Amino acid sequence: MENLEILKFFANYIQSELGIVYVEANYFQLEHRLKDISVQLGYQDIVGLYQTARNGIFGQMKSLLLDLATNNETSFFRDQSIFKALSESMIPDIIKGGKKPSIQIWSAASSSGQEVYSIAMEIDQAKQLNSDIPYFRIFASDVSETILKRAEAGIYSQLEVQRGLPTKLMLHYFDKNEEDKWVVKPFIKSGITFQKLNLLHNWGSIGPFDIIFCRNVLIYQSVENKIKIIQELLKQLNPGGYLVLGAAESLFGLSQDFEQIVHGTAVFFRKK
Ligand SMILES: C[S@@+](CC[C@H](N)C(=O)[O-])C[C@H]1O[C@@H](n2cnc3c(N)ncnc32)[C@H](O)[C@@H]1O
């Protein structure tokens, strides 16, 4: 069998699972990564990998194929102004009616966890100043099992903490381990639940949430997939709940169910 047909097979699989399209011009990249996976799984070459894969893709092979195509770039307090908007605008608005026992937040493509812990630290800091802010729970999900395990472990290198984490917060919320890595303290982790979830598949009942962070993941999707995912996110939001997208993302042409809110330089969306 020609390698081209094998590459098409895997490109189609990745597209159906993740919505991420490998055009033929990038097949050399796909082939290179499939060769690595073949070696990791003990096959001689990608033909061996394909012969097993065509009978069904499960377990470690599935996990490696999904990891191959996803970009996990993230950092602490990425696009900092949105975290100020969270504590200064979104949360005060959500609790303004009073009597809210808890705030529910979802980080829908949490990658290695920097986003989730940044949310938790921002709210914990805000709670020091405003005792009306109730208990909060964060649901963190990602399609990649590998990256989700990293998020749950909450262990970061010096280089990773230097990307966006202020020293004051690092010393307050992290401990240093024997390997000179920074480990998130249990108290800040305790309100966070981690779960594997593909935004393109049916999620079942996971909400409702007051705020959903879905940042820097829709960018890789077709317009149809973006619309579908946004409709599903909408259903998971409480009335008046907030949707936060990446700094370069917008709802333009995708949904009219939200009003755009601006706070400082941050832009986010409120369910109408
Ligand atoms: C570029 S990272 C963004 C991380 C974080 N939200 C941020 O903005 O810093 C994109 C993440 O989306 C995840 N992802 C890609 N496709 C997905 C899908 N269909 N469902 C859920 N997560 C997905 C990837 O595994 C990756 O961790």
The ligand as an SDF file (V2000), in Angstrom:
LIG
                    3D

 27 29  0  0  0  0  0  0  0  0999 V2000
   -3.5340   26.1550   22.5680 C   0  0  0  0  0  0  0  0  0  0  0  0
   -4.1510   25.2150   23.9250 S   0  0  0  0  0  0  0  0  0  0  0  0
   -5.0150   26.4640   24.8230 C   0  0  0  0  0  0  0  0  0  0  0  0
   -4.8960   26.2710   26.3330 C   0  0  0  0  0  0  0  0  0  0  0  0
   -5.5650   27.3750   27.1810 C   0  0  0  0  0  0  0  0  0  0  0  0
   -6.9920   27.3990   26.9800 N   0  0  0  0  0  0  0  0  0  0  0  0
   -4.9730   28.7290   26.8570 C   0  0  0  0  0  0  0  0  0  0  0  0
   -5.6290   29.5150   26.1720 O   0  0  0  0  0  0  0  0  0  0  0  0
   -3.8450   28.9990   27.2860 O   0  0  0  0  0  0  0  0  0  0  0  0
   -5.4680   24.3160   23.1250 C   0  0  0  0  0  0  0  0  0  0  0  0
   -5.9200   23.0810   23.9150 C   0  0  0  0  0  0  0  0  0  0  0  0
   -7.1370   22.6190   23.3010 O   0  0  0  0  0  0  0  0  0  0  0  0
   -7.1470   21.2070   23.3720 C   0  0  0  0  0  0  0  0  0  0  0  0
   -8.0890   20.7190   22.3430 N   0  0  0  0  0  0  0  0  0  0  0  0
   -7.9150   20.6560   20.9920 C   0  0  0  0  0  0  0  0  0  0  0  0
   -9.0020   20.1510   20.3870 N   0  0  0  0  0  0  0  0  0  0  0  0
   -9.8930   19.8830   21.3840 C   0  0  0  0  0  0  0  0  0  0  0  0
  -11.2090   19.3320   21.4140 C   0  0  0  0  0  0  0  0  0  0  0  0
  -11.8270   18.9460   20.2870 N   0  0  0  0  0  0  0  0  0  0  0  0
  -11.8250   19.2100   22.6070 N   0  0  0  0  0  0  0  0  0  0  0  0
  -11.2050   19.5980   23.7680 C   0  0  0  0  0  0  0  0  0  0  0  0
   -9.9640   20.1070   23.8020 N   0  0  0  0  0  0  0  0  0  0  0  0
   -9.3060   20.2550   22.6310 C   0  0  0  0  0  0  0  0  0  0  0  0
   -5.6990   20.8150   23.1310 C   0  0  0  0  0  0  0  0  0  0  0  0
   -5.4070   19.5240   23.6120 O   0  0  0  0  0  0  0  0  0  0  0  0
   -4.9450   21.9310   23.8740 C   0  0  0  0  0  0  0  0  0  0  0  0
   -4.5800   21.5390   25.1620 O   0  0  0  0  0  0  0  0  0  0  0  0
  1  2  1  0
  2  3  1  0
  2 10  1  0
  3  4  1  0
  4  5  1  0
  5  6  1  0
  5  7  1  0
  7  8  2  0
  7  9  1  0
 10 11  1  0
 11 12  1  0
 11 26  1  0
 12 13  1  0
 13 14  1  0
 13 24  1  0
 14 15  1  0
 14 23  1  0
 15 16  2  0
 16 17  1  0
 17 18  1  0
 17 23  2  0
 18 19  1  0
 18 20  2  0
 20 21  1  0
 21 22  2  0
 22 23  1  0
 24 25  1  0
 24 26  1  0
 26 27  1  0
M  CHG  2   2   1   9  -1
M  END
$$$$
